[in-house]
Amino acid sequence: MILSDKHILEEIEKGTIIIEPFNTECLGTNSYDVHLGKYLATYKDRVLDAKAHNKIEHFEIPKDGFVLQPGTLYLGVTLEYTETHAHVPFLEGKSSTGRLGIDIHATAGKGDVGFCNTWTLEISCAQPVRIYAGMPIGQLIYFVVDGSIGNMYNTKNDAKYNNKTTKPVESMMWKNKF
């Protein structure tokens, strides 16, 4: 079951969902619109290694925007910091974003119960497109969890993306044992 706008507001009142900054104009019928933060990043190396710590370079989106290029993976970040303590958050692109040929995540659209951070976006595009800090980029959808949670993300010792940040975070695949 997906939370409605009224239910999202009730959960915000209870403190089980936190969105900062929060603007009621961004609340949809059953979602909340999030915006692109001011930082992007790209990997330093063209060939990535799943067993290595692949380094990234951060840069700020200029006021006049930044043109994304096809064939490059950009890491972005949401302007909004979120906490979700009783629901499963999903981040999806907005239709207007998709109609510009922009994908905001490769595979990481689902968050965990207990996720407390900004969202790193895995941005790619179908053709060159100019983007801007603060533009609507996606929408959060909240699903009800059936049953109690035994292992909240923000209390896991091995959670790789728990450090609060306003910048995109590179893949931490290298921390896995395989």
Number of C-alpha atoms within 10 A of each C-alpha: 8 16 18 17 17 13 13 23 16 14 18 16 11 10 14 16 21 20 18 11 10 16 11 10 8 14 19 16 11 16 22 21 22 30 18 24 25 22 19 25 23 18 18 12 10 10 7 12 11 13 13 12 14 18 15 18 12 18 12 14 19 12 10 10 14 16 13 19 15 15 11 13 18 23 25 26 29 26 23 21 19 22 23 25 21 20 24 19 26 16 23 21 19 18 13 12 17 16 9 15 16 23 20 27 20 11 8 14 17 15 18 18 21 24 22 22 20 25 27 25 26 22 19 21 20 14 14 16 15 12 21 18 23 15 15 20 28 25 22 23 22 25 16 12 13 8 6 7 13 6 11 15 21 21 11 11 8 11 13 14 19 17 11 10 14 18 22 25 22 18 18 15 15 13 13 10 6 7
